[in-house]
Amino acid sequence: MRFVLIAVLALSVVGCTRWSMNHHLNNAYSAYDRGNCEQVMLELSKVERASQARPYVWPEVSMMRAQCLERQKMFIDAAQTYQFIIASYPQSEYAYRARARLETLQSLGHYPTRSAAAVRPTRF
């Protein structure tokens, strides 16, 4: 009987962590839809704390963080986050989306292309 009780308690704790992570991720998406990037960042921090054993959610969290940075006109930070996604999760759908966002930032002039950055002279 104790084994059953322990098993039920263990499964409920695991389920609660996953529910909590999903709850915060849903809250982050809702806040993003409302344009509240401060709340998005807070919710994403909570997701990261709950997802230590669930690395499959990390690229999604990084992607949302980059989109908020872009929305806040922090284009360099957003681009670096997109590059992190591409380097860390190259086979994920988020890497594909990050490449597309980088191309968009470059075409809008918010992020220099690599060739333009290499040509730029440095002044001292």
C-alpha positions as CSV (number, residue, x, y, z in Angstrom):
1,M,0.0,0.0,0.0
2,R,2.8,2.4,0.8
3,F,4.4,1.7,-2.6
4,V,1.1,2.8,-4.4
5,L,0.9,5.9,-2.3
6,I,4.6,6.8,-3.0
7,A,4.1,6.1,-6.7
8,V,1.0,8.4,-6.9
9,L,2.8,11.2,-5.0
10,A,5.8,10.9,-7.3
11,L,3.6,11.0,-10.5
12,S,1.6,14.0,-9.2
13,V,4.8,16.0,-8.5
14,V,6.1,15.3,-12.0
15,G,2.7,16.2,-13.5
16,C,2.6,19.4,-11.4
17,T,6.0,20.5,-12.7
18,R,4.9,20.0,-16.3
19,W,1.6,21.7,-15.7
20,S,3.4,24.6,-14.1
21,M,5.8,24.9,-17.1
22,N,2.9,24.7,-19.6
23,H,0.9,27.2,-17.6
24,H,3.8,29.8,-17.6
25,L,4.5,29.2,-21.3
26,N,0.8,29.8,-22.1
27,N,0.9,33.0,-20.0
28,A,4.0,34.1,-21.9
29,Y,2.2,33.6,-25.3
30,S,-0.8,35.5,-23.9
31,A,1.4,38.4,-22.7
32,Y,3.1,38.5,-26.1
33,D,-0.2,38.8,-27.8
34,R,-1.0,41.7,-25.6
35,G,2.4,43.3,-26.3
36,N,3.6,43.0,-22.7
37,C,7.2,41.9,-23.2
38,E,8.1,42.5,-19.5
39,Q,5.5,39.9,-18.5
40,V,6.7,37.6,-21.3
41,M,10.3,37.7,-19.9
42,L,9.0,37.0,-16.4
43,E,6.9,34.0,-17.5
44,L,9.8,32.7,-19.6
45,S,12.1,32.8,-16.5
46,K,9.5,30.7,-14.7
47,V,9.4,28.3,-17.6
48,E,13.1,27.9,-17.6
49,R,13.2,27.2,-13.8
50,A,10.5,24.5,-14.3
51,S,12.1,23.0,-17.4
52,Q,15.5,21.9,-16.2
53,A,14.7,18.3,-17.0
54,R,12.9,19.1,-20.2
55,P,15.4,20.6,-22.7
56,Y,12.9,20.2,-25.6
57,V,11.2,23.5,-24.5
58,W,14.4,25.5,-24.4
59,P,14.5,26.5,-28.1
60,E,10.9,27.7,-27.9
61,V,11.7,29.8,-24.9
62,S,14.7,31.3,-26.6
63,M,12.7,32.0,-29.7
64,M,10.0,33.9,-27.8
65,R,12.6,35.8,-25.9
66,A,14.2,36.9,-29.2
67,Q,10.9,37.9,-30.6
68,C,10.3,40.1,-27.5
69,L,13.7,41.7,-27.9
70,E,12.9,42.4,-31.5
71,R,9.6,43.9,-30.5
72,Q,11.4,46.2,-28.0
73,K,13.7,47.3,-30.8
74,M,16.7,45.6,-29.3
75,F,17.7,44.2,-32.7
76,I,21.3,43.2,-31.9
77,D,20.3,41.3,-28.8
78,A,17.5,39.6,-30.8
79,A,19.9,38.7,-33.6
80,Q,22.4,37.2,-31.1
81,T,19.6,35.2,-29.6
82,Y,18.6,33.9,-33.0
83,Q,22.2,33.0,-33.7
84,F,22.3,31.1,-30.4
85,I,19.2,29.1,-31.4
86,I,20.7,28.3,-34.7
87,A,24.0,27.2,-33.1
88,S,22.5,25.3,-30.2
89,Y,19.5,23.6,-31.8
90,P,20.4,23.4,-35.5
91,Q,17.9,20.6,-36.4
92,S,14.9,22.2,-34.7
93,E,12.1,24.1,-36.3
94,Y,13.1,27.1,-34.2
95,A,16.5,27.2,-36.0
96,Y,14.7,27.5,-39.3
97,R,12.5,30.3,-37.9
98,A,15.5,32.0,-36.4
99,R,17.3,32.0,-39.8
100,A,14.2,33.6,-41.4
101,R,14.1,36.3,-38.7
102,L,17.8,37.0,-39.1
103,E,17.3,37.4,-42.9
104,T,14.3,39.8,-42.2
105,L,16.4,41.9,-39.7
106,Q,19.1,42.1,-42.3
107,S,16.8,43.1,-45.1
108,L,15.2,45.8,-43.0
109,G,18.7,47.1,-42.1
110,H,18.4,46.4,-38.4
111,Y,21.3,43.9,-38.4
112,P,24.3,44.1,-40.7
113,T,25.1,41.3,-43.0
114,R,28.4,39.5,-42.3
115,S,30.1,41.0,-45.4
116,A,29.0,44.5,-44.4
117,A,30.3,44.0,-40.9
118,A,33.6,42.8,-42.1
119,V,34.1,45.7,-44.5
120,R,33.4,48.4,-41.9
121,P,36.6,50.2,-40.8
122,T,37.3,50.6,-37.1
123,R,38.1,54.0,-35.7
124,F,40.1,54.6,-32.7
